[in-house]
């Protein structure tokens, strides 16, 4: 019998450094460009790239490349991501009530 928590993988993904900050920014307004996320979060580009890749691989964030010169890449929440950030409102209410 597998006693692993049914949402453990999601918690591990969200627990990665800066993942929640990225999702918070995208939930406030999307799409956002890489440089905008980097500027607001003040993250090393490699760290931001890694985290965006993790979130995209999980189907939470969408990466859109525009065929322009210079190249433009935007990030936004997928439907799955938008549904996930709704959970944050519930957690925030719980936190305000009990923390």
WOTA-V954954 format. One record per residue. N is the residue number from 1. SS is DSSP state (~ for helix, > for strand, _ for the rest). PHI is phi in whole degrees, -180 to 180 (NA if undefined). Layout:
BEGIN
n->N ss->SS phi->PHI
n->N ss->SS phi->PHI
END
This chain:
BEGIN
n->1 ss->_ phi->NA
n->2 ss->_ phi->-89
n->3 ss->_ phi->-99
n->4 ss->_ phi->-64
n->5 ss->_ phi->-59
n->6 ss->_ phi->-65
n->7 ss->_ phi->-117
n->8 ss->~ phi->-59
n->9 ss->~ phi->-61
n->10 ss->~ phi->-65
n->11 ss->~ phi->-64
n->12 ss->~ phi->-65
n->13 ss->~ phi->-64
n->14 ss->~ phi->-69
n->15 ss->_ phi->-80
n->16 ss->_ phi->-68
n->17 ss->_ phi->-54
n->18 ss->_ phi->77
n->19 ss->~ phi->-61
n->20 ss->~ phi->-67
n->21 ss->~ phi->-63
n->22 ss->~ phi->-63
n->23 ss->~ phi->-64
n->24 ss->~ phi->-62
n->25 ss->~ phi->-64
n->26 ss->~ phi->-69
n->27 ss->~ phi->-73
n->28 ss->~ phi->-75
n->29 ss->_ phi->-167
n->30 ss->_ phi->-140
n->31 ss->_ phi->-81
n->32 ss->> phi->-131
n->33 ss->> phi->-84
n->34 ss->~ phi->-54
n->35 ss->~ phi->-64
n->36 ss->~ phi->-68
n->37 ss->~ phi->-60
n->38 ss->~ phi->-62
n->39 ss->~ phi->-66
n->40 ss->~ phi->-70
n->41 ss->~ phi->-84
n->42 ss->_ phi->56
n->43 ss->_ phi->-103
n->44 ss->_ phi->-61
n->45 ss->~ phi->-55
n->46 ss->~ phi->-66
n->47 ss->~ phi->-63
n->48 ss->~ phi->-63
n->49 ss->~ phi->-59
n->50 ss->~ phi->-60
n->51 ss->~ phi->-68
n->52 ss->~ phi->-63
n->53 ss->~ phi->-64
n->54 ss->~ phi->-59
n->55 ss->~ phi->-68
n->56 ss->~ phi->-69
n->57 ss->~ phi->-62
n->58 ss->_ phi->-83
n->59 ss->_ phi->80
n->60 ss->_ phi->-95
n->61 ss->> phi->-120
n->62 ss->> phi->-108
n->63 ss->> phi->-110
n->64 ss->> phi->-118
n->65 ss->> phi->-97
n->66 ss->> phi->-105
n->67 ss->_ phi->-79
n->68 ss->_ phi->-133
n->69 ss->_ phi->-120
n->70 ss->_ phi->-70
n->71 ss->_ phi->-59
n->72 ss->> phi->-127
n->73 ss->> phi->-123
n->74 ss->> phi->-123
n->75 ss->> phi->-122
n->76 ss->> phi->-149
n->77 ss->> phi->-81
n->78 ss->_ phi->-79
n->79 ss->~ phi->-60
n->80 ss->~ phi->-60
n->81 ss->~ phi->-66
n->82 ss->~ phi->-63
n->83 ss->~ phi->-66
n->84 ss->~ phi->-64
n->85 ss->~ phi->-68
n->86 ss->~ phi->-63
n->87 ss->~ phi->-65
n->88 ss->~ phi->-62
n->89 ss->~ phi->-62
n->90 ss->~ phi->-65
n->91 ss->~ phi->-64
n->92 ss->~ phi->-63
n->93 ss->~ phi->-63
n->94 ss->~ phi->-62
n->95 ss->~ phi->-62
n->96 ss->~ phi->-64
n->97 ss->~ phi->-77
n->98 ss->~ phi->-115
n->99 ss->_ phi->-84
END
